[in-house]
Amino acid sequence: MKRTKYCGLINGDDVGKEVTLQGWVNRRRDLGGLVFIDIRDREGLVQAVVAPDSKAFAEADKVRSEYVVEVTGMVRKRPPEQVNSDLATGAYEIDVKEMRILNSAKTPPFAIDASWRGEKDPTDNVSEDLRLKYRYLDIRRKSVLQRIILRSKVEKAIWDFLIAEGFIQVETPFLTRSTPEGARDFLVPSRLEPGKFYALPQSPQLFKQMLMVAGVDRYFQIARCFRDEDLRADRQPDFTQLDLEMSFVDQEDVWRLNEKLLSYVFKETLGIDLPLPLPRLPYREAMERYGSDKPDTRFAMEIKDAGDIFASSNFSAFRSVLQSGGTVRALVAPAELSRKKIAELEETAKRYGAKGLAWLKVTTDGLRGGVSKFVDEKAIRDLGAKPGETVLFVADDWSKALESLGQVRLKLAEILNIEKSGWNFLWVTEFPLLEWDEDSEFWTYMHHPFTSPYAEDVPLLQSNPGKVRALAYDLVLNGSEVGGGSIRIHDLQLQKKMFSVLGISEEEAQEKFGFFLEALSYGAPPHGGIAWGLDRLLAMMSGASSIRDTIPFPKNQSGRDPLTGAPAVVTEEQLRELHLRLVE
């Protein structure tokens, strides 16, 4: 059972040669005695023709869709009028002289063949749970299989580039200690030590830092990570990231290395040249202009400060917000919006914390509707608004006003069908190190507790923590965060001070991070790194709407696996071995 080559790779060099192919029956047609069979494998399909006088005819008469077959025959050119220009192999066919049925198949619960024939794939409308239940069949579809192949190519490109740059691939443990890193841990009970638990790693954060202490110097890993958090399209309980760390570096070193890596990966896998260096945008500027720390810069519509317009106006609702230290921000919509669309945008604003969405329309006869009677026409034109456009306003505290209007900006682009094309990468930099948690009434970290502050901001840790900037950076693509990292704290005393600001006592720090603090005491070099969300990046590279489409065997939106039925109950015996019992 030796195949000559893949079905989808048959070409002009094979004409006149005998080949043996193996694969699945994509489609079978019986046309007046001649049997046409499209045979498919991972590289594509090719048409095989079985004549009535062929000794393979009896077998060809039995086959049905998704049967596994082996055929041997001569490659020949198709007649010109039968050439299928939509297929790479559309100019050739196999004149079959032998055929073997290697296995039969039940009728699949959804169509597989259409996508390989270049037709609209009806499976796109099949429920995701059904596709995931039969994921081994779903992967046979061209679009899904091509994403998995792209994943392999991207990971190979990453390996090739980083090894050439002197990185060492190191695996870190799956069973480790539970440490607070921002999300809920998956816990694994220990059978040998009753009452004690391992945790699955949310990331290899502490291990990669200890590898820097160990002198590895340049580490990377295609790492599996686990977070027990609420799910959505771009999250999975188990996911994959590219993890890398470097010693004796600053932010510029990390950025340059990652830009070169990105450029290499896109060129090798998609044939795309990325312009370098990537733009850089400080966090505060990103929020001020786009209302997001992961802005989509493929279209304009930047947010404007409208505080001066309302500071002395008769519109008391906005004037009072300004007097209490808040802000008024504006967004110019390049269209005259209907009341229905404005109401839809207001729902978006409210969903993200705004109290409402004020508006006015600019016409050739002046300002009309909404809050138009409270503002000066020249001031509105100074915002850049022109006749035929609508201006939207939000008044609130700084973060709520900008975040809600940022979401309105994205919704508006969707409503107006604004074209968004290209690969707009950028670095968002200078994040705040800490943010105030209103529920606990305490400072918490924005990224993680091992992120280094700017050296000049360290004195503010005690006096004004909210003003401290982090040596942290996010890699953003088309409005999605696809990577994030920082320069780490390598000084033991600074790390202890950071824990203190976060309200972590010395005893708690020793209990949860004692092993790591001990490592820092043995001469840790300055170091920093990044993690790419590989599933998310692959989804964007392949045009998938969800990271689930890029993962070979994903969970659904509820965190369940329709294929295996996980999570599932276990036996009483298994629980007893783990010294556990379930309580209703």
Secondary structure, 3 states (H helix, E strand, C coil): CCCCCCHHHCCHHHCCCEEEEEEEEEEEEEECCEEEEEEEECCEEEEEEECCCCCCHHHHCCCCCCCEEEEEEEEEECCHHHCCCCCCCCCEEEEEEEEEEEECCCCCCCCCCHHHHCCCCHHHHCCHHHHHHCHHHHCCCHHHHHHHHHHHHHHHHHHHHHHHCCCEECCCCCCECCCCCCCCCCEEECCCCCCCEEECCCCCHHHHHHHHHCCCCEEEEEEEEECCCCCCCCCCCEEEEEEEEEECCCHHHHHHHHHHHHHHHHHHHHCCCCCCCCCEEEHHHHHHHHCCCCCCCCCCCCCEECHHHHHCCCCHHHHHHHHCCCEEEEEEECCCCCHHHHHHHHHHHHHCCCCCCEEEEEECCEEECCCHHHCCHHHHHHCCCCCCEEEEEEEECHHHHHHHHHHHHHHHHHHCCCCCCCCCEEEEECCECEEEECCCCEEEECCCCCECECHHHCCHHHHCHHHCEECEEEEEECCEEEEEEEEECCCHHHHHHHHHHCCCCHHHHHHHHHHHHHHHCCCCCCEEEEEEEHHHHHHHHHCCCCHHHHCCCCCCCCCCCCCCCCCCCCCHHHHHHCCCCCCC
